[in-house]
């Protein structure tokens, strides 16, 4: 059964986290990346643990590999921010996941409405949170994750590369939900990292909006191999 994305609730959740993690002081809308015309890419890959933390794994993601890349253009201002946190909306995200429901068939997930929250307000750790709606095996679901990073990984709550890659493990969780059910999976192992690109932005924007095939080459970074991603007009974008 197809489930519609609950956009208002999705946005409210992101806003609530900004309020909790941020302060009242205002930040400049331009990030350090913008001053050097570099776009920041946030990437994560790994494998989900075989047993769900909670809920029924209706999408068959437990024990399966995943890979996601989110593009944060240098020109993107925060939609909300405080002294130590910033939220960005309507970002492009693309990736692949495997599902036990369709063995051996990588499932493309992508959206134009990803949200990113960065926070440096906690004295013990930094925080990155992602929120995005995607179409997966014919159903619309919301995916959320909040990851505690080693203190100093984020040098600013504005768009900027990590100070170092971050190893993911079972303390990190991902929740996917519909209007009627929610499932939380831990990450068995993986890596989160960032890289910057000076010239790929235009090509990536075309790839997500064009009705024709536009190849996009993501550069190698922190052990990630270059991957050519072909965006087709028939491919559903949440």
N, C-alpha and C positions, 0 to 999 in steps of 0.2 A: 504494500500500500504506500502510495506517495505521500510524503509529509511536507507541508509548507513551512518555510523558515519563518520563525517568529522574530522579525527584525527589531521591533521595538524593545523586546525583552533583551535581545542580544546587545543592543546599544546601551541599554540601561545597566547591564552588568559591567561593561567596560567603563562607563562613567563612574559607577560606584567604586571601582578599584582605584581610579584616579583620585577620587575624593579621599579614600582611606590612606593612600600612599603619598599623596602630594601635600603641598603646603600652599599658603595663600599668595606668596610672592610670585611675580610673573617672570617668565623667561623670554628671551628673544625668540621670535618665530623662525629665525634662520639658524640652521645647524652648522657646526664646524665643517661638515661635508660640503655644504653649499658654497662656502668661501673658496673651496678648491675645485668646485664643479665635479665632485666625485659622488656617484650614487652608491648607497650602501646595500648590500645583499645579506640577509640573515638566512642561514642554511642549517638544516638539521637532518640527520639520517640515523637510522638504527633499526632495532628490532623490538617489537612489543613483547612483553612477558606472556607466557603461554596461558596463564590463569588470570581472568579479570579481577580487579580489585573489588568491583561492585557491578551489579547489573548483569543482564544477559547480553552476550556478545553477538547480537543479531547480524552485524556486518561481517563477522568472521575475521576480525583483525588480530585477535590474540595469537601470539607466536609468529606474526608475519612482519616482514621488513617494510620500512617506509622511508621516504626521502622528500623533503619539502624545501623550497626556496622562496623567500619573500623579497620583493624589490621595493626599496624605500628611496624614491627619487630625492635628490639633494634639494629640490625646490619645495618639498612638502613641509608646510608649517604644522605645528601641533594643533589638533582640534581642541584640546584641553591641556592645561599644564599648570603646575605649581612650581615651587622652588626646586623640588627634587624629583619631579615626575613629569612625563609628557605622554600624551596619547595621540596616535596617528590613525586616520581612518581612510577607507577606500584605497587600500594598497593592493597591488597585484601579487598573487601567490600561485605557484604551480608546483606540482609534485606527483609522486606515484606511491601507491600502496598496493600490497598484495592482500588477497582475501581467500580464506579457506573455502568460501562458497564458489569461487571460480579459480581453482588451482592452476598455477602457472600463467595466469593472465594478469599482468600489471594493470592496475586501474589508475587512470589519470584523474587527479583532483585539482581544480583550479577555481579561482574566484577573483573578481575585481573589487571585492568588498572586505578584504582582510583588515583587521585592526591590530595595532601593535601598541603595547604599553611598556614603557621603560621607567624604572624607578631606582634611585640611589639613596632614598631616604632612610633606609634601615642601617644601623651602625654595624650589623653583623654580616649582611649579605645584600647583593643587588637583586633586582627582580626584572624579569622579562615575561610578559604575558601576551598570548596570541589568541585571537578570536576570529573564526571565519566560517561562513556557510559554504558547503560544497554539495555537489551531486555525486552520490556514490552508489553504484549498482542500482540506479533508477530511483533512489530516494534522496530527498533533501535532508541534510543533517547539519547541526552546528557543532563545531569542534573548538574546544577551549583547552588551554594549558597555561599554567603559571609555574615558572621555574625559578628557583632560588640559585643565583650565581655566586661564585666566590667574590667576596668584597674586592672591589677594584676592577672587576671585569668590565663594568660600565664606568667610563671616566666622566660621563655626562649623561643626563637623561634625554639629550637631544640626539639626533641621528649621527652615529659615530661607530666605527668598528670596535669589537671587543678588544680588550688588551691581550687576550689569549683565548684559544679554543676551550670549550667546556665539555668535559666528559659527562655523558648522561647515564643514569643508572636507575635502579628500581625506586629510588626516592622521588623520581620525576614521574608525573602522571599526565595522561591525556584523557579528556572526557569528550565523548560524542553523544549527542542527544537529539531527540525529536520532540514534538509536542506531547508525547505520551510516555517516553522512556528515556533513560540515561544510562550510559555504560562508562565506567572508568577503567583504563588500562594503565599499568605501569610500564616503564621502558626497561627492557632487559639490559640493553647496552646501546650506546650510540655516541654521537658527537654533535655539538652545536658550535657554529663558527660564523664568522663574517668575512666578507671581502668587499673591496671597492672597485668600481669600474667607471672609467671616464667617458666612454663612448657608446655603450650598448643601450642606453636608455631609449633612443628613438626607435631602434629595431624592436625592442621588447614591447613598447607601446603599440607598434604596428601589429606585432604578433598576437596581442590580446584583443585588438579591435578590428582587424582586417578580415574580410571574408575569403581571402586567398591564403595559400600556404606561405608562411613567412618563417624561415629558419632562424632560430636564436641560439647563439653559442654562449653558454655560461662558462667562464674561465675556470681553470683548475685552481683550487685554493684549499689549504689545510687537508690535503689528501683526497679532495673530491676530483674526479675525472671530468673533463669537458663532456657535456651532454648536449646533443642537438635536440631541441624540443620543437616539434612542428605543431602549430596551432591551426586547426581546421575549423571552418565555419560550422560544420556539423557537430563539433564537439561541444557538449553543454557547458556553459559557464554560469555558475551560480550567481 
